[in-house]
Amino acid sequence: MKALWIGGALLVALHTPANADPSRDLYYGLNDSNIEQVTAALAAGADPNEPVTGKPPLQRACMAFYSRDRGEFAKALLHAGANPNGRDIVGLTALHISGGRMDCVPLLLAAGADPNARTTEDACPVHGRPVLEKILGELNGQTGLEGLKTLLSAGARPNVPGCDGGSMHWQAARNFMNKANEYLQGYSSPIDGWWKPYVEAWQILDQAILADADAQDLMAQALAVATAVEKEVR
């Protein structure tokens, strides 16, 4: 199989114009969700680790906001030698920005991605931002929750302090509180069951480690605000 891949790469290289830019083609292929363009660019010599606009290709492959499956893009890059722990200019890894998406997280972990990676430069006043905190901050449904479970199973430590020194439970409660206040103040409208991912994330963390007192207090406040939101909606 590897011989076939190398043979294909040579054929592409022979038919590539002298002024072609494989790295640019890789960038646009990832942005446009075009797997054929991505594989052709890699075969033509695109560097799977070269940051384009500040982000390594593997991060661009696994960004949380893409709706379609991104596993094939991550596989192609990893097969071509992408570093699963590659960082962008602020130290985020592909795991950080994956949103917990399950088409990428298991692949990244299997390739050696560090579930306990922290950012190197950030607006954080105390610590670099751990992967778990970033995932908790971007929960948007079951996908993120499954990613959270997978990271914990892979060794992500739930007892580490977050960006501002708070526990992972505290981060989860704060995110819940922020979203509940957003709805209560009318900045946006809640969808049915909006609160469930936040409560389930808390429960998932609870299975790994019990919440600290500060986090418990904040979660109680968040639940009270969420209850007020539900009463107002109904």
C-alpha positions in Angstrom: 0.0 0.0 0.0 2.8 2.4 0.9 4.5 1.6 -2.5 1.3 2.5 -4.3 1.1 5.8 -2.4 4.7 6.7 -3.2 4.1 5.8 -6.9 1.1 8.0 -7.0 3.1 10.8 -5.4 5.8 10.5 -8.2 3.2 10.6 -10.9 1.6 13.8 -9.4 5.0 15.4 -9.1 5.8 14.7 -12.7 2.6 16.4 -13.8 2.8 19.4 -11.4 3.6 22.8 -13.0 6.8 24.4 -12.0 5.0 27.4 -10.4 2.5 25.2 -8.4 2.3 25.7 -4.7 1.4 22.4 -2.9 1.2 24.1 0.5 -1.3 26.6 -0.8 -3.3 23.8 -2.5 -3.3 21.9 0.8 -4.6 25.0 2.7 -7.4 25.5 0.2 -8.2 21.8 0.1 -8.7 21.7 3.9 -10.7 24.9 3.9 -13.0 23.7 1.1 -13.3 20.1 2.5 -11.9 18.7 -0.7 -10.1 15.5 0.1 -9.0 14.9 -3.5 -7.2 18.3 -3.4 -5.7 17.5 0.0 -4.3 14.2 -1.1 -3.0 15.6 -4.4 -1.2 18.4 -2.5 0.4 16.0 -0.1 1.5 13.8 -3.0 2.9 16.8 -4.7 5.1 17.6 -1.7 3.1 19.8 0.6 4.6 19.9 4.1 1.9 18.4 6.5 3.4 20.5 9.3 3.8 23.8 7.6 1.7 26.5 9.4 -0.5 28.5 7.0 -2.0 31.6 8.4 -0.6 30.6 11.8 -2.2 27.1 12.0 -0.6 23.7 11.1 -2.7 21.7 8.6 -3.8 19.1 11.2 -5.4 21.9 13.3 -7.2 23.1 10.2 -8.4 19.5 9.5 -9.9 19.1 12.9 -11.5 22.5 13.6 -14.7 22.1 15.6 -16.9 24.2 13.4 -16.8 21.9 10.3 -20.1 20.0 10.0 -18.9 17.2 7.7 -16.7 14.3 8.8 -13.0 15.3 9.0 -11.5 12.0 9.8 -10.3 11.4 6.3 -8.4 14.7 6.3 -6.8 13.9 9.6 -5.8 10.4 8.4 -4.3 11.8 5.2 -2.2 14.3 7.1 -1.1 11.9 9.8 -0.1 9.3 7.1 2.0 12.0 5.5 3.8 12.7 8.7 1.8 15.4 10.4 2.9 16.0 14.1 -0.1 15.2 16.3 1.3 17.6 18.9 2.0 20.4 16.5 1.1 23.9 17.8 -0.1 27.2 16.4 1.4 30.6 17.4 -0.3 30.6 20.8 0.4 26.9 21.6 -2.9 25.3 20.7 -2.8 21.7 19.5 -5.2 19.9 17.2 -6.8 18.4 20.3 -7.4 21.9 21.8 -9.4 23.1 18.8 -11.2 19.9 17.9 -14.2 20.7 20.1 -14.1 17.0 21.1 -15.2 15.9 17.7 -15.0 12.1 17.5 -13.9 11.9 13.9 -10.6 13.4 15.0 -9.9 12.9 18.7 -9.4 9.1 18.7 -7.1 9.4 15.6 -5.0 12.1 17.2 -4.7 10.2 20.5 -3.8 7.0 18.6 -1.0 9.0 16.8 0.4 10.2 20.1 -1.3 13.5 20.8 -0.9 14.6 24.4 -4.3 14.8 26.2 -2.6 17.0 28.8 -1.1 19.6 26.5 -1.3 23.2 27.6 -1.0 26.4 25.5 2.4 28.1 25.7 1.2 31.7 25.1 -2.2 32.9 26.0 -4.3 35.6 27.7 -4.4 33.3 30.7 -3.3 35.0 33.9 -2.1 31.9 35.7 -1.5 28.8 33.6 -1.5 27.7 30.0 -4.9 26.4 28.8 -5.3 22.6 29.1 -7.1 20.6 26.4 -10.0 19.7 28.8 -10.7 23.4 29.5 -10.8 24.2 25.8 -13.2 21.3 25.1 -15.4 22.3 28.0 -15.6 25.8 26.7 -16.9 24.7 23.3 -19.5 22.1 24.2 -22.2 21.9 21.5 -23.8 18.6 22.1 -23.1 14.9 22.3 -20.0 15.1 20.1 -18.1 17.2 22.6 -19.3 15.0 25.5 -18.0 11.9 23.8 -14.7 13.7 23.2 -14.5 14.6 26.8 -15.0 11.0 27.9 -12.4 9.8 25.4 -9.8 12.3 26.6 -10.3 11.4 30.2 -10.0 7.7 29.3 -6.8 8.5 27.5 -5.3 10.0 30.6 -6.3 13.7 30.5 -6.0 14.8 34.2 -9.2 16.3 35.5 -7.5 17.8 38.6 -5.3 20.3 36.8 -5.9 24.1 37.2 -7.3 25.9 34.2 -6.3 29.1 32.6 -7.3 31.3 35.5 -6.5 28.7 38.2 -9.9 27.3 38.6 -10.6 23.5 38.5 -12.1 21.8 35.5 -15.4 21.5 37.5 -15.2 25.2 38.0 -14.6 25.8 34.3 -17.6 23.7 33.5 -19.9 25.5 36.0 -18.7 28.9 34.7 -19.5 28.0 31.1 -22.9 26.9 32.2 -23.5 30.1 34.2 -22.3 32.3 31.3 -24.7 30.5 28.8 -27.6 30.7 31.3 -27.1 34.4 31.9 -26.9 35.0 28.2 -30.4 33.5 27.8 -31.8 35.1 30.9 -30.7 38.6 29.7 -32.2 38.0 26.3 -29.0 38.2 24.3 -30.1 35.0 22.5 -32.9 32.4 22.6 -32.4 28.9 24.1 -33.1 25.8 22.2 -34.9 22.9 23.8 -32.5 21.0 26.2 -29.8 23.6 25.9 -28.7 22.9 29.5 -28.1 19.1 29.1 -24.5 19.2 27.7 -23.4 21.4 30.6 -25.0 19.1 33.2 -23.7 16.0 31.5 -20.1 17.4 31.3 -20.2 18.0 35.0 -21.4 14.4 35.6 -18.6 13.1 33.4 -16.0 15.0 35.4 -17.6 13.8 38.6 -16.9 10.2 37.5 -13.2 11.0 37.3 -12.9 13.3 40.4 -15.2 14.9 42.9 -15.9 18.6 42.5 -14.2 21.2 44.8 -16.4 23.4 47.0 -16.0 26.5 44.9 -17.1 24.7 41.8 -20.1 23.2 43.6 -21.2 26.6 44.8 -20.9 28.0 41.2 -22.8 25.0 39.8 -25.6 25.5 42.3 -25.9 29.2 41.1 -25.8 28.2 37.5 -28.6 25.6 38.0 -30.7 28.3 39.7 -30.2 30.7 36.7 -30.9 27.9 34.3 -34.1 27.0 36.1 -35.2 30.7 35.8 -34.5 30.6 32.1 -36.6 27.4 31.7 -39.5 29.0 33.6 -39.3 32.1 31.5 -39.3 30.1 28.2 -42.2 28.0 29.2 
